[in-house]
Amino acid sequence: MPSHRSKPSTRPLNNDMLVRGVILALIGLVLIVAPHFMSASPTRELFEHARIPAWFALVLGLAFMGQYGWMRHQQKRGDNGQS
């Protein structure tokens, strides 16, 4: 028996986008904040040199989360119009 779903692939893709956004934002935050709590070491220098990619990861993660929120808002708006 075939199941009748209106949009089978949009929800998993949206959830994947949210998960990717959260992971990227967390990575960016950790890389930005970690050097402030570390003592002087080669690892701290490595984290400090990763500042630009860290900001990129943070912004990209926030963009993914924003896109997820926007798509969810559009889906809710479309669902309300169909009822």
N, C-alpha and C positions, 0 to 999 in steps of 0.2 A: 504494500500500500504506500503510495507516495505521500509524503507529508507536504502540507501547503504552508509554506512560510513566505512572507512578503519580501523580506530581504535577508537571506541566510548568511551572507558573508560580511555585512557591514558591522555588526556588533563585535565579533572577534577582532576585526581589524582595529576598531576604535579602542577596545580594551588593550590590545597590543601597543597602540600608540600611547595610551596612558602609562602603561608599565615602562615603556622605553623612556618616556619623558621623566618619570619619577627617578629611574635609575641614573639617567644622564644628569639630572639636577643634583642628586645626591653625590655623584662622583665629583661634579664641579664644586659643590660646597665643601666637600672633604678636602679637595686639593687647595682650595682658597684658604680655608680656616686652619688646617693642620699645621702649617709652619709657625703659627703664633703660639702653639702649645708645645713645640719641640725645642729641645736644646740644640746648641750649635753642633751640627754633624753633617756628613755628606748627604744623608737622606733629606735633611732639611733643605739643603741647597738644591737638591733635585726637585723637591716640591716647589721651591721658590721659582725655579726655571720653568716649571709647568704652569705658571700663572695664566698665560694667554690661552692655552688649550683648556684650562679649567674654566675660565670665563666663557669660552665658546661652548663647552659642555653644559654649563649652567643656563646660558641663554637658549641653546637648542632644546634642552629639556623643558624649559618653561614654554617655549614655542609649541612643542609637542603637546604639553598639557593644555595650553590655550586652544590649540586646534581640536583636541578631544572635547573640551568644554563647548566650543563653538558648534561642533557637529552634534553633540548631545542636545544642545539648545535647539538646533534646527530640527532634530528628530522629534523632540517634544512638541515643538511648535507645529510640525506637520501632523503629528498624532492628534493634537487638539483640534485641528481644522477638519479632520476626517470623521470625528465622532458625531 
